[in-house]
């Protein structure tokens, strides 16, 4: 029986895995939304009638709860992005304050419920992935790990270990190496891009590793989604348009459109003073039909369907040179052919920063690119051709390995959890 649980607590999705000898398996969770081996990192809180406690759901079940109960359900997603923020001191949910560790614990407690007997009392270790650099403008790594520890302590695991996420992915891939190798792992999550360079060697048939260097940046797939919205959707609903203010023409505040950074922020936007001001601007707008469409989108809670349409567009562009974007609530004017070249021009500033982080790890370690034997790409954003092309140009296609992009971190964590030299792979808490 497995003694360790691997937890990839991600910005967008979270995965649980267990090792069985040299093999691994994902922990399938069964929620009211169905069975899955990945769970969206999201929480919903719904107040039942009377004095009953809040009904809490996680993942896809939380999304369904939010959509089915507009205006009544409090929804939070991508809670990992708050971990290292000194500014985040908690949030009110139906008059009760929840700090970060409350949210993380609440999410994981529901995963435990959904996992059933796979998350049992005989587990001795939980091995948790952590980014090389936490998301945020000024992330406080020490604070983030303190918060992780407080949340995980509530489950009573005898041992809690942390492993850099790209190191875990590297371990999963490295099992199949047929010779000693210097490996670069690029892990593209929803909120962060992380790099690790590791030297893998086999001694008496046992895999050993020596970390050489790490780097990371708080840019990844969520930023790419926002670029599509900012360039296609926002202009249709008034971004860049003008309104009259006495004898002046002013531009609609661009800050209104920053709420599209995450789809659930649109529901929160509905309760803010800014939304009240936006509705007033319709009367003085030079293009009132655009702002009316914005108001309707917010009032009808179309944020999640919009992001589904955006995500599907991004995925299709990974397979085709062009595709059609269409979002029904905005009508025929939202139908547009999107070329991959357009998308790549929109994300070019993000790609430049992702590449700079790669340059940083190579410079810090003084590793020549020719000395890298294998490059492992993991995470959903690694499917984006412009991202993959960046590495093919730098290192050549023949050195790049892929597979298990969405599950490799959790499975690598589980495998590390079964080793008796686990401290050689972990980081300080």
C-alpha positions, 0 to 999 in steps of 0.5 A: 500500500502506498504510504505517500500522497503527491499533491500538485496544488496548482493555480488553475488545476490541482492533482493528487497522485500515489506511487505503487512501486515504480509506477504511479496513478492519479487519485480520481476524485468524485464530486457532485460534478462527476469523476476526474483526475484533475480538479480546478483550484476553486472554492464555492460557498453557498448559504443553505436555508436556516441556520445550516452551515455553509455548503462548500464545494471545490473544483468543477462542483464549485464552478457549477454551484456558482453558475447555478446560484448567481448572486447567492454563491461566493466563488474563489479561484486560483487561491494559490496566487494569494499565498505569498502576498503580504497584502492578502490578510483574508476575505469575508465570506458571508460575514466570516473572515477566511485567511489563506490557510482557511481557504487552502484547507477548505479546498483540500478538505473537499478533495479529501472527501472526494478522494474517498479511501485513497486519502486515508489515515495510513498515509505517512507523508504528503509531498507538496509541489511549490513554485520556484517563485511564487506569483505576485509583484513582491512574493514573500516565500517564507510567508507562503510556506508558513501558510502552507504549513498551517493549512496542511497541519490540520490533516495530521500527516506525520511528515510534510515535504516540499519539492520544487514543481519542476524538480518533481516533473523532472523526476517523473521524466528522468525515470526513463533516462538511459544514461546520465544527463543534465536536464532542463525542466520548464514548468508552465502553470496557470500563474507561474513559469518555473525552470530547474536545471538538474544533473541526473546520474545512476549509481548502482542502478539508483537514480540520484540528482544534483540540483544546479539552478532554478528560476521563475517568473509570475507569467503563464497561461492565464496571461495568454487568455487575458491577451485574447480577451483584451484584443478581441472582446474588450474593444467590442464592449467599449474599451477605447471608446469615448464618453462626454463629460460636460464639454470634454470627450474622455476615454472609458476607464481602462481599469474596468477591463482589468477585471477580465484578468480572471473570470470570477472577478466579473461577478465581484465587479457587479457589486462594486462602485465602478459598475454603478459608474459604468452603467451611468456612462451608457447615457453619455457614451458615443457608442452606447451599444458597446457599454450596454453589452458590457453591462449585460455581460456582467449582469447575466454572469457570462464570465465563465462561458466567456473564458470557456470560449477563450480557452477553446480558441487558444487550444485550437490555435495550438493545432491550426494556423487560424480558428474562429472565435465566437461568443454567443451573448455578444452576437454576430459582431463577436464572430472573428477569425483569429490567426495564430500569428495574431495571438503570438503578437499579442503574447510577445511581451509575455514570451519575452519575459518567459525567455528572459527567465530562461536566460537568467537560469542559464546565466546564474548556473553558467551552463552552456545550452549545448551542455543540456542533454534533455529538455522536459516541457510540462504544464498546459501552456507547453502546448502553445506552439510559440512556447514550444518553438522558443525551446526548439530554436534554443536547443533543437527539437531532438532534445525536447521530451514531452508527455504527461504535461498535466499530471507529471508534477503530481506523479513525480511528487508521489514517486519522491515520497516513496524514497528513503532519501527523500531529503535529497529532493526536498526544499526547506519548509 
